[in-house]
Amino acid sequence: MQQVVRPRRAVDPADDDLGALIAARRPGYSLPAALYTGAAAFEADISVVFHHHWIVVGVEADVPEPGDVYAVDIGPTPIILVRDDEGQIRAFHNVCSHRGAKIVPSGRAIVGKLVCPYHQWTYELTGELTGATHMGLDFDKALHHLQPVALRNIGGLIYVCLSNDPPEDIAAFEAIMGPRLAPYDLANTKIAYETDLIEEGNWKLTMENNRECYHCAGNHPELALSYYSTDLGFDPSELSDEEREQADWLSAQYAERTALWEACGLPSSTVNNVVGHPTQFRTQRLIIAGAGESQTLDTRAACRLPLSEEVATGSGDTHLWTVNGWNHFMGDHAVVFTVLPLGPDKSLLRTKWLVHKDAVEGEDYDLANLISVWVDTNREDADLVRIAHQGAMSAGYRPGPYSRFTERTLDEWSTWYVERMQAHGYGV
């Protein structure tokens, strides 16, 4: 029987030659295929991006009370968030100091102490080892505490860095986002609903899909209700007279409302710290279309109890893009998205809907109304990520050009990725 030989992608270097792949990335174009599909690239992403950069893993509402534990797996590295008896949130490697067993299963738990199920070594919520039988009188428990993980609680969003030398520009991120998130009082929210969606594509494709809305009008009818069409980006040469009038009107509205919001103590202008920043982020307060209140099917508030009086009806949508997540903060609720890599062709998208901690389902909000827009949007995006990954696997794939009108943020994302890989020795 004649052997079938699959053609290699002539446009890409070998899949495991990461330096050549990084160097081959052309500005203004998507990445070489093997950076999306290759096992070597995936391992490098885990090491460089997820182990050496600040990534979002949760929210303060994941551990609302002392003794609450939230265990998250960052690639092959499990960590735990825990609120100690003094109310401080801490992060540790979820690994026993005895023989390396995973202490807490992934997910949430309520504990008095952290006890390894293997040999019952026992740790305080502050990480100290207090119980280790049969180790002898000369055994020094103080030398065998849980290994801490660098943590920053920024306005109720929990960021961690697995490196012993975390990027210092997290301070600049906190200086900008702390005041922007403070009015939403995320410390006094609860998780009304949470979903885990496994997307059949590389984590970078998931992030890229979120970084542009070129695809939104044709794929997200529910989400598009809360946006003005020209707010999604446009080619000026293609606008009709009516569309140009709307674009000019929207530009004037942004100038007027941004000034009004900021006069009320709500920072709103665009900050775009991506290229050249290890801790990348982009934020802006967006105008909500329709009734202007929230991302719901009728664009009205889904929860009648606002997150705070400072951000009641009419405060727009503060969006935030970071290394592995995106967020929408509105007056009535917030939606927080976290992306964690599971394999070269598989990613976890975790979505949390936050409401005021005193809001009661069925009285203050209808759950279906609260979540429907993003449940549908996530499902639609998962299909797009799947077909994008399938295309990247094809011998016919070649990096394509980004639209300079609607995909500039994608070019910035890919440039940031190349910069960070080069900073860690690839492609230089």
C-alpha positions in Angstrom: 0.0 0.0 0.0 1.3 3.4 -0.9 2.1 5.6 2.0 0.2 8.9 2.1 2.6 11.8 2.9 1.0 14.9 4.2 2.5 18.1 2.8 4.3 20.4 5.2 3.6 24.1 5.4 6.2 25.6 3.1 5.7 29.0 4.7 6.7 27.9 8.2 10.0 26.8 9.8 10.0 23.5 11.5 7.4 23.3 14.2 9.9 22.9 17.0 12.2 25.7 15.9 10.7 28.4 18.1 13.3 31.0 17.4 12.8 30.8 13.7 9.0 30.8 14.1 9.1 34.0 16.3 11.5 35.7 13.9 9.2 34.8 11.0 6.3 36.7 12.3 5.6 39.6 9.9 4.2 42.8 11.4 0.6 43.4 10.5 0.0 39.6 10.0 -1.1 36.7 12.1 1.4 34.3 13.6 3.0 31.4 11.9 0.8 28.3 12.2 3.0 26.3 14.5 2.9 29.0 17.1 -0.8 28.1 17.4 -0.6 24.4 16.9 2.8 23.1 17.9 3.6 21.3 21.2 6.9 23.1 21.5 5.2 26.5 21.2 2.6 25.4 23.8 5.3 24.4 26.3 7.1 27.7 25.7 3.8 29.6 26.2 3.3 27.9 29.6 6.9 28.8 30.6 7.1 32.3 29.3 3.6 33.7 29.5 1.9 31.8 32.3 4.9 31.3 34.6 6.6 34.6 34.2 3.8 37.1 33.7 0.9 38.4 35.9 -2.2 36.5 34.9 -5.7 36.7 36.3 -7.0 33.6 38.0 -10.0 34.7 40.0 -12.0 37.4 41.8 -12.3 38.3 45.5 -15.7 36.7 45.5 -14.1 33.3 44.9 -12.9 33.3 48.5 -15.4 35.6 50.3 -14.9 34.3 53.9 -12.0 33.1 56.1 -11.4 29.4 55.4 -12.6 29.6 51.7 -10.2 28.0 49.3 -10.2 28.2 45.5 -7.9 25.9 43.6 -6.8 26.7 40.0 -4.6 24.8 37.6 -2.2 27.0 35.5 -1.1 24.5 32.9 0.6 21.7 34.9 1.0 24.0 38.0 -1.8 23.9 40.5 -2.2 26.8 42.9 -4.6 27.7 45.7 -6.1 31.0 46.7 -7.2 31.0 50.4 -8.6 33.7 52.7 -6.9 33.4 56.1 -8.5 34.0 59.5 -7.5 37.7 59.3 -9.3 38.1 56.0 -6.2 38.4 53.8 -6.2 36.5 50.5 -3.0 34.5 49.9 -1.8 32.2 47.1 0.3 29.1 47.4 1.5 26.3 45.2 -1.0 23.5 45.7 1.8 21.0 46.5 2.6 19.4 49.8 6.1 20.0 51.1 6.4 16.4 52.0 6.3 14.4 48.8 4.6 16.7 46.4 1.0 15.5 46.5 -1.7 17.9 45.4 -3.4 19.1 48.6 -6.7 20.4 47.4 -8.7 19.3 44.4 -9.4 21.9 41.7 -12.4 24.0 42.6 -13.7 25.5 45.8 -13.7 24.2 49.4 -14.1 25.5 52.9 -11.4 24.4 55.4 -10.1 25.1 58.9 -6.6 24.1 57.9 -5.0 22.8 54.7 -4.5 19.0 55.1 -2.6 16.9 52.6 -4.7 13.8 51.9 -1.6 11.6 51.4 0.1 11.7 54.8 -2.0 14.4 56.6 0.6 17.0 56.8 -1.3 20.0 58.1 -0.8 23.7 57.2 -2.3 26.9 58.6 -4.2 29.1 56.2 -1.1 31.3 56.3 1.0 28.5 54.9 3.0 27.4 58.0 3.4 23.6 58.5 2.0 22.8 62.0 1.4 19.0 61.7 3.8 16.4 60.4 3.9 13.1 62.4 6.8 10.6 62.5 9.4 13.2 61.4 11.6 13.1 64.5 12.4 15.6 67.2 15.0 17.4 65.1 12.6 18.1 62.2 12.2 21.8 61.6 8.6 22.5 60.5 9.5 26.1 59.7 11.6 25.0 56.8 8.7 23.1 55.1 5.9 25.7 54.7 3.8 25.9 51.6 5.5 27.7 48.8 3.9 31.2 48.3 2.9 32.5 44.9 3.1 36.3 44.2 -0.4 37.8 44.4 -2.0 41.2 43.8 -5.6 41.9 44.5 -6.4 44.8 42.1 -9.9 46.1 42.7 -11.2 42.7 43.5 -9.5 40.9 40.6 -6.9 38.4 41.7 -3.6 38.3 39.7 -0.8 35.9 40.4 2.7 35.4 39.0 4.5 32.1 39.3 7.9 33.6 38.8 10.2 34.6 41.7 10.9 37.8 39.7 7.5 39.1 38.7 7.3 42.0 36.2 7.4 45.2 38.2 5.0 47.1 35.9 2.1 45.5 37.8 2.4 48.7 39.9 1.5 50.8 36.9 -1.4 48.5 36.1 -2.7 48.8 39.6 -2.2 52.6 39.7 -4.5 52.9 36.7 -7.0 50.1 37.3 -7.4 50.5 41.0 -9.3 53.8 40.8 -11.3 52.5 37.8 -12.4 49.4 39.6 -13.0 50.9 43.0 -16.4 52.3 42.2 -17.7 48.8 41.4 -16.9 47.6 44.9 -16.1 44.1 43.7 -15.2 43.1 47.3 -19.0 43.2 48.0 -20.1 41.1 45.1 -21.0 37.5 44.8 -20.8 35.0 41.9 -24.3 34.7 40.6 -23.3 32.2 37.9 -20.2 30.6 36.5 -19.5 28.5 33.4 -16.5 26.5 32.2 -16.3 26.2 28.4 -13.7 24.0 26.8 -12.7 25.6 23.5 -11.2 23.4 20.8 -8.4 25.8 19.9 -5.1 27.3 21.1 -5.4 29.8 23.9 -3.9 32.6 21.7 -6.7 32.1 19.2 -9.2 32.5 22.0 -7.5 35.7 23.1 -7.2 37.0 19.5 -10.9 36.3 18.8 -11.7 38.5 21.8 -9.4 41.3 20.8 -11.4 42.3 17.7 -15.0 42.8 16.8 -14.6 42.6 13.1 -16.6 39.4 13.4 -19.2 40.6 15.9 -21.9 42.0 13.6 -22.2 38.7 11.6 -21.8 36.3 14.5 -23.0 37.9 17.8 -26.5 39.4 17.2 -27.2 39.4 21.0 -24.0 41.2 22.0 -24.3 43.6 19.0 -27.5 45.1 20.6 -25.4 46.8 23.2 -22.9 48.4 20.7 -23.2 51.0 18.1 -22.1 49.6 14.7 -19.4 52.1 14.2 -18.1 51.5 17.7 -16.9 48.1 16.4 -14.4 49.7 14.0 -14.9 50.7 10.4 -13.1 51.6 7.1 -13.9 55.3 6.6 -13.9 54.8 2.8 -16.7 52.3 3.0 -19.1 54.5 5.1 -22.4 55.7 3.6 -23.4 59.3 4.4 -25.7 58.0 7.1 -23.0 55.8 8.6 -20.5 58.6 8.6 -23.1 60.8 10.3 -23.5 58.2 13.0 -19.8 57.8 13.4 -19.4 61.5 13.9 -22.3 61.6 16.4 -20.8 58.7 18.4 -17.4 60.4 18.5 -19.0 63.5 19.9 -20.9 61.4 22.4 -17.7 59.8 23.6 -16.1 63.2 24.1 -19.1 64.5 26.0 -19.8 61.5 28.2 -16.1 60.8 29.0 -15.9 64.4 30.3 -19.1 63.9 32.3 -18.1 60.5 33.7 -14.6 61.8 34.7 -16.2 64.9 36.4 -18.2 62.4 38.5 -15.0 60.6 39.6 -15.3 57.7 37.1 -12.0 57.4 35.1 -13.1 56.7 31.5 -10.5 57.6 28.8 -8.7 54.9 26.8 -5.5 53.5 28.2 -3.7 51.1 25.8 -0.6 49.6 27.4 0.2 46.6 25.2 3.2 46.8 23.0 6.3 47.4 25.2 4.6 46.5 28.5 5.2 43.0 30.1 1.9 43.4 32.0 -0.3 44.3 29.0 -3.7 45.8 29.3 -6.2 47.9 27.6 -9.2 49.7 29.2 -11.9 52.2 28.3 -15.4 53.1 29.4 -17.7 52.3 26.6 -21.1 53.7 25.8 -23.9 51.1 25.8 -26.3 51.3 22.9 -30.1 51.0 23.2 -31.4 51.8 26.6 -27.7 52.2 27.6 -27.8 50.3 30.9 -26.3 46.8 30.5 -25.3 44.0 28.2 -28.7 42.3 28.1 -31.2 41.5 25.3 -33.1 44.7 26.1 -30.0 46.6 27.1 -31.6 47.5 30.4 -30.2 46.6 33.8 -30.4 42.9 34.7 -30.1 43.5 38.4 -32.1 46.2 40.1 -29.6 46.4 43.0 -26.5 48.3 41.5 -23.0 47.2 42.4 -22.7 50.6 44.1 -24.4 54.0 44.0 -21.4 55.4 42.2 -22.1 53.3 39.1 -25.8 53.2 39.0 -27.7 53.5 35.7 -25.9 55.3 32.9 -22.3 54.6 33.9 -21.5 52.7 30.7 -19.3 49.6 30.4 -15.8 49.7 31.7 -13.9 47.1 29.7 -10.5 45.6 30.6 -8.4 43.4 28.4 -5.4 41.7 30.1 -2.9 38.9 29.2 -5.3 36.0 29.7 -8.7 37.6 30.2 -11.3 40.3 29.5 -13.9 41.9 31.6 -17.0 44.1 31.4 -18.0 46.2 34.5 -21.5 47.8 34.3 -23.7 49.5 36.9 -25.8 46.4 37.6 -23.3 43.5 37.2 -19.9 42.5 36.0 -18.7 39.7 33.7 -15.2 38.4 34.3 -13.5 36.0 31.7 -10.4 34.0 32.3 -8.6 31.8 29.8 -6.3 29.0 30.9 -4.4 26.7 28.5 -5.1 23.0 28.5 -3.1 21.9 25.5 -2.0 23.1 22.1 -5.5 22.7 20.8 -7.6 23.1 23.9 -8.4 26.0 26.2 -10.6 26.7 29.2 -12.8 29.8 29.1 -14.1 30.4 32.6 -16.8 33.1 32.9 -18.2 34.6 36.1 -21.2 36.9 36.5 -21.0 39.1 39.6 -23.8 40.9 41.3 -24.1 42.8 44.6 -23.7 40.4 47.4 -27.2 41.3 48.8 -29.0 40.7 45.4 -31.5 37.9 45.5 -32.1 35.7 42.5 -35.7 35.9 41.4 -36.3 39.1 43.3 -33.5 41.4 42.2 -32.5 39.7 39.0 -33.6 37.0 36.6 -30.7 34.6 36.1 -31.5 33.8 32.4 -31.7 37.5 31.6 -28.4 38.2 33.4 -26.4 35.6 31.6 -28.0 35.1 28.2 -26.0 37.5 26.1 -22.6 36.1 27.1 -23.7 32.5 27.3 -24.7 32.8 23.6 -21.7 34.9 22.7 -19.2 32.4 24.3 -20.8 29.5 22.4 -20.6 31.4 19.2 -17.0 32.4 19.8 -16.1 28.8 20.7 -17.2 27.8 17.2 -15.1 30.5 15.6 -12.0 29.5 17.7 -12.5 25.9 16.6 -12.6 26.6 12.9 -9.6 29.0 13.2 -7.6 26.3 14.9 -8.7 23.8 12.2 -7.5 26.2 9.6 -4.1 26.7 11.3 -3.6 22.9 11.2 -4.0 22.9 7.4 -1.2 22.7 5.0 -2.9 25.6 3.2 -2.6 28.0 6.1 -0.4 31.1 5.8 -0.4 34.1 8.1 -3.0 36.6 6.9 -3.1 40.4 7.1 -4.9 42.2 9.8 -7.4 45.0 9.0 -5.8 48.3 10.0 -9.2 49.6 10.7 -10.8 46.8 12.8 -7.9 44.6 13.9 -5.2 47.0 15.1 -5.5 45.5 18.5 -4.7 42.1 17.1 -1.5 43.4 15.6 -0.6 44.8 19.0 -1.4 41.5 20.7 0.8 39.5 18.3 3.6 42.1 18.6 3.4 41.9 22.4 3.6 38.1 22.2 6.7 38.2 20.0 8.3 40.8 22.3 7.7 38.6 25.3 9.1 35.5 23.7 12.1 37.4 22.5 12.6 38.8 26.0 13.0 35.2 27.2 15.4 34.2 24.5 13.3 33.0 21.5 13.9 34.5 18.1 16.8 36.8 19.1 
